[in-house]
Amino acid sequence: MKKLVILTGFLISATFSFSQEIDPRILKNKGKEAEKMYEYNKNSYNYLLFELDHSYEIVSKNGLSKEQRISIKKDIHFTDAALVNIGTSNFNFYDFGIKLSKSERQYVQLDKERVLVFYAIPEITKAFIASPSNTK
């Protein structure tokens, strides 16, 4: 009985420790699939993490071409807390319904002067392949 209690305690502890290592944004976005990736396909997990942290940049609206300014989405509104989190490991653009495009960059209005630019998936993949996060 004592061994069973110790084993149960170890399993609970190991599970708790395991779940703490997975980025909570990926758990929120992918659920159980994130746990499987983390355990069995770390490079896929690394890609998802890279995507969350490196798939966008903030640029000046004035620096965009006329065509780019026309394509700015103005229907996505960020809370003050979300604005503070942009560029940190707490920002999760999926929370705002933003899905990355397979073919083109997306532009989202932040305020009167700034725009959040999301890269197209091929651009992100190319950057990931060259990054230290890529373990293959």
N, C-alpha and C positions, 0 to 999 in steps of 0.2 A: 504494500500500500504506500509506504514511504517513497519507494522508487517511482510509483505512478504519479504522486504529487510533485516530486522533483522534475520528472519528465514533462508533466503538464506545464509546470512553471517555466521550464526551459523553452518549450514550444511557444508559449504565449510571449515570453521575452524575445525570442528570435523573430517571431512574427511582427512584434511591435518595432523592433530594431530595423527589420527589413523595410517596413512601410515608411519609416522615417527617412530613409535614404532616397526614396522615389520623390521626385519633385511633385508637390501637391497640384500644380497646374496640369501636369500630364495625367495624374490620377483623375482629376476632375474631367479632363477632356476625353480620356480613353478608358477609364475604369479598370476592370480586371485585365484588359488587354495590356495596359501599362505594366502591370506586375509581371505578366508573362514575358514581355519584351525585356524588362529589366533583368529578369533571371536568365532567359534563354537566348536573347538576341540583343545584346547590349548596344551594338552599333545602331540598330533601329531606334532604341531608346535615346541614344545620344543625338540622333538626327532630330527627333521630336524636340528635345531640349534646345538644340542649336536653332531650330526653326522658331521657337518661342522667343529666343533671346537675340537672334541675328537676322530676322527676316524683314526688318523695317528700319527706317531712319526718319528723323525729323528734319525737314528742310523749310527754307523760307519760301513762302508763296510767290514772292517776286522773282525767285530763281527758276521758276517753272516756265516752260514754254506755254504759248496760248492754248495749244491742244491739251496739254497736261492740266492746265487750270480749268478748262471746260469739263474735264472728266473727274473733277474733285467731287467726292460724295459728301453731301452736307447733311444727310439724314441720320448719321451716327453721332450720338452725343455722349461725351465722356463726363463722368462725375469729377469733382475736384480731386477726390482720392485716386481715381484712375489716372488723371493727368500727372499726379505726383509719382505714380508708379511706372509710367512709361520710361523705358530704358533701364529698368531694374528687373531683378529676378522675381518680382511680384506681379508684373504685368502679364495678363493673359488676354490677348486680343480676341480669342474665341468667345470670351464672355460677352462681347459686343456684336456677335454674329458675323465677324469678319472671317471670310474664308479666302485662302490664298488662291490666286488664279494660275492656271497651267500655262497661260500664254502672255499675260501682260501685267504690268505693274498696276497697283491700285493706289488711289490718292484719297485720303480722308482728312477733312478739315478739322484742325485742332482749335484754332482761334483765328482772329482776323489776319494774322501774319504767318502762322505756321501750319504746315501740312505734314501728316504722317504718310510716308511712302512705303507701301508693302511691295517687296520684290516678287517677281513671278517665281513659281516653283523651280524651273530650270536654273535660275540665277542662284537660288538658295542651295540647291543640290551641288552646283559647281563650287560654291564657297565652302560647303561642308566637306566635300572631297579633299579640298586643299587645307582644311583646318586640322588642328591637333585633336579635335573631338572625334574625328573619323578613326576608328580603331582597326579598319581593314587595310 
